[in-house]
Structure formats: structure tokens, C-alpha cells
Amino acid sequence: MGRQVLWRSPSFKSQEASAAPPNMTVELNDVSDGGLRDDQYPFNYLHGTFDCKKNAGKCAWAELQRADGTWVNATITTAAGGKKLTFSAPPGESGAPVASRYGWGAVPMLNVYDKQTGLPLLPWSETIAPPAPEVFLV
């Protein structure tokens, strides 16, 4: 019998928004028993030679979308023993976010990796699923 090889990168599964404080809890697929780490310096910084300020709009970090459609940078923290992530809006924001995205752009700044496999969390851009419509039987 062969040995089990973990080969899949963690990826988006689902999310749940909260209004107070504004944040998004993100559940992921294919996270190893080791969990996630959120302290990796993005490789796309190229050891400081790539300047996101000079390339405005190109660097893609973690973000939350407000109800008005605008996006704000989010802070990432691991949750549930490294199996989930929490995206937190900057201070002063209010209301539940309607979408999240991570590394979704021209230059993805990936800083979340699986501790056991070393594989990166894959980029995504996802809206909150609308509630299921009510069905009335007549």
C-alpha cells in the first residue's frame, strides 16, 4: 500500500458575514490537520523589489466588499484551530460585508499557507449566497 500524499491547496468553501464588528468568517476545503499559518511574507514582493504603491491597483490582498459595492482591505486571522479564517474590516467600517476576495487580481499577495503541506491558500472572489427563497404550498 502506498502512503497518503496531501497535494491539494486549501481553497474557499463558504463564508458567513457579521455586522458588529464587520467581518467575514471563511471556511476552507483541503486544510491539513496542521492547520493554516497567516504569517508568510508574500513571494510576489520579490524580496522588496516589487512596490505595490508604484503599482496601484495591481496588488491583490484580502478584501471585503461593502453593501455599496466598494472594497476595503481586510486583516486576516486564523480561527477554529487554523481551519478557518476571519477577514476583519478596518476600524470605522460598519455593516455586514457582502463579499470577500483573497489574492484576486493581477499580482496576488498570498500570505496564508497550509502548515503541513506548505501549499498556498488559493485565490477567490465570492459573494454571500442569498437566502433560499421561501416556498409556500397552496
C-alpha positions as CSV (number, residue, x, y, z in Angstrom):
1,M,0.0,0.0,0.0
2,G,1.2,3.5,-0.8
3,R,1.3,6.4,1.6
4,Q,-1.2,9.2,1.6
5,V,0.1,12.4,-0.1
6,L,-1.5,15.7,0.6
7,W,-1.4,17.5,-2.7
8,R,-4.4,19.9,-2.8
9,S,-4.0,23.6,-1.8
10,P,-6.6,24.9,0.7
11,S,-9.4,26.6,-1.2
12,F,-12.6,28.6,-0.5
13,K,-15.7,26.6,0.7
14,S,-18.2,29.0,2.3
15,Q,-18.4,32.2,4.3
16,E,-20.6,33.9,6.9
17,A,-20.8,37.7,7.4
18,S,-21.2,39.6,10.7
19,A,-22.1,43.3,11.1
20,A,-20.7,44.0,14.5
21,P,-17.8,44.2,14.1
22,P,-17.8,44.0,10.3
23,N,-16.1,40.7,9.4
24,M,-16.3,37.5,7.4
25,T,-15.6,34.0,8.7
26,V,-14.4,31.9,5.8
27,E,-14.5,28.1,5.8
28,L,-12.0,26.3,3.6
29,N,-11.6,23.0,1.8
30,D,-8.5,20.8,1.9
31,V,-6.8,22.2,5.1
32,S,-4.4,19.6,6.6
33,D,-4.5,18.6,10.3
34,G,-1.7,21.0,10.8
35,G,-4.0,24.0,10.0
36,L,-3.1,27.3,8.4
37,R,-0.5,29.9,9.0
38,D,-1.1,33.6,8.2
39,D,2.4,34.9,8.7
40,Q,4.1,34.2,5.3
41,Y,5.6,37.2,3.6
42,P,4.1,37.2,0.0
43,F,6.6,35.8,-2.5
44,N,5.4,38.4,-5.1
45,Y,7.1,41.1,-3.1
46,L,10.2,39.6,-4.7
47,H,12.3,40.4,-1.5
48,G,11.2,44.0,-1.5
49,T,11.9,44.7,-5.2
50,F,8.2,44.9,-6.2
51,D,6.5,48.1,-4.9
52,C,2.7,47.9,-4.5
53,K,2.5,51.7,-4.1
54,K,4.1,52.2,-7.5
55,N,1.7,49.6,-9.0
56,A,-1.5,50.9,-7.5
57,G,-4.5,48.6,-8.1
58,K,-2.3,45.7,-9.1
59,C,-1.6,44.1,-5.7
60,A,-4.4,41.8,-4.6
61,W,-4.7,41.3,-0.8
62,A,-7.6,40.1,1.4
63,E,-10.6,42.4,0.9
64,L,-14.2,42.8,2.0
65,Q,-16.9,44.3,-0.1
66,R,-19.3,46.8,1.4
67,A,-23.0,46.9,0.6
68,D,-22.4,50.0,-1.6
69,G,-20.1,47.8,-3.8
70,T,-16.7,49.3,-2.8
71,W,-13.9,47.2,-1.5
72,V,-11.7,47.7,1.6
73,N,-8.6,45.9,2.7
74,A,-9.1,43.3,5.4
75,T,-6.9,41.9,8.1
76,I,-6.7,38.1,8.2
77,T,-6.5,36.0,11.3
78,T,-6.7,32.2,11.6
79,A,-9.7,30.8,13.5
80,A,-11.1,27.4,14.6
81,G,-7.6,26.0,15.3
82,G,-6.2,27.1,12.0
83,K,-9.1,25.6,9.9
84,K,-10.9,28.8,9.2
85,L,-10.1,32.5,8.5
86,T,-11.6,35.7,9.8
87,F,-11.4,38.7,7.5
88,S,-11.8,41.9,9.6
89,A,-12.7,45.3,8.1
90,P,-10.6,48.3,9.1
91,P,-11.7,50.4,12.1
92,G,-14.5,52.8,11.4
93,E,-16.3,50.5,9.0
94,S,-19.9,49.4,9.7
95,G,-22.4,46.9,8.3
96,A,-22.0,43.3,7.3
97,P,-19.8,42.8,4.2
98,V,-21.5,41.3,1.1
99,A,-18.4,39.5,-0.4
100,S,-14.8,38.6,0.2
101,R,-11.8,38.1,-2.0
102,Y,-8.3,36.9,-1.4
103,G,-5.4,37.3,-3.8
104,W,-7.9,38.1,-6.6
105,G,-6.1,40.3,-9.0
106,A,-3.1,40.9,-11.3
107,V,-0.5,40.4,-8.5
108,P,-1.9,38.0,-5.9
109,M,-0.3,38.7,-2.5
110,L,-0.7,35.3,-0.8
111,N,0.3,35.2,2.8
112,V,-1.8,32.2,4.1
113,Y,-0.3,28.7,3.7
114,D,-1.0,25.2,5.0
115,K,1.3,24.4,7.9
116,Q,1.7,20.7,7.0
117,T,1.9,20.8,3.2
118,G,3.4,24.3,2.7
119,L,0.8,24.8,-0.1
120,P,-0.8,28.3,-0.5
121,L,-4.4,29.1,0.0
122,L,-5.8,29.6,-3.5
123,P,-7.3,33.0,-4.5
124,W,-11.1,33.6,-4.7
125,S,-13.7,36.2,-5.1
126,E,-17.1,35.2,-3.7
127,T,-20.3,36.9,-2.7
128,I,-22.6,35.9,0.2
129,A,-25.1,33.4,-1.0
130,P,-28.6,34.8,-1.0
131,P,-31.0,33.1,1.3
132,A,-33.1,30.4,-0.2
133,P,-36.5,31.6,-1.3
134,E,-39.4,30.6,0.8
135,V,-41.8,28.1,-0.8
136,F,-45.4,28.2,0.0
137,L,-47.7,25.3,-0.8
138,V,-51.2,26.2,-1.6
